[in-house]
């Protein structure tokens, strides 16, 4: 099996075996981190491409 499939299966089984109240609490916390407010800081920056080849 692929490593990603094993990780997904393991996390799915772990979540299914945990008490529903604990899972609901953590899912609520995770969903709360997805909100973006107008007060969030925006970082203004410049990017530089770096190459291994000499110019």
C-alpha positions in Angstrom: 0.0 0.0 0.0 1.0 3.6 -0.5 2.2 5.5 2.5 -0.5 8.2 2.0 -3.2 5.5 2.0 -1.8 4.0 5.2 -1.8 7.4 6.9 -5.3 8.2 5.8 -6.5 4.8 7.0 -4.8 5.1 10.3 -6.2 8.6 11.0 -9.7 7.4 9.9 -9.6 4.4 12.3 -8.2 6.5 15.1 -11.0 9.1 14.6 -13.6 6.4 14.6 -12.3 4.8 17.8 -12.2 8.2 19.7 -15.2 9.3 21.8 -17.6 11.4 19.6 -17.5 14.3 22.1 -13.7 14.6 21.8 -13.8 14.4 18.0 -16.6 17.0 17.8 -14.6 19.4 20.0 -11.4 19.1 18.0 -13.3 19.4 14.6 -14.9 22.6 15.9 -11.5 24.0 16.8 -10.1 23.0 13.4 -13.0 24.6 11.6 -12.5 27.8 13.7 -9.0 28.3 12.4 -10.3 28.6 8.8 -11.9 32.0 9.2 -10.1 35.0 7.9 -10.9 38.4 9.3 -10.2 41.9 7.8 -7.8 42.5 10.7 -5.4 39.8 9.6 -2.0 41.1 8.7 -0.9 41.0 5.0 2.8 40.6 4.3 4.1 42.6 1.3 7.2 41.0 0.0 9.3 40.4 -3.1 10.4 37.1 -4.4 13.7 36.2 -6.0 14.3 33.1 -8.2 17.4 31.2 -7.2 19.1 28.9 -9.7 21.9 26.4 -9.3 23.3 27.3 -12.7 25.8 30.1 -12.9 24.7 33.2 -14.7 
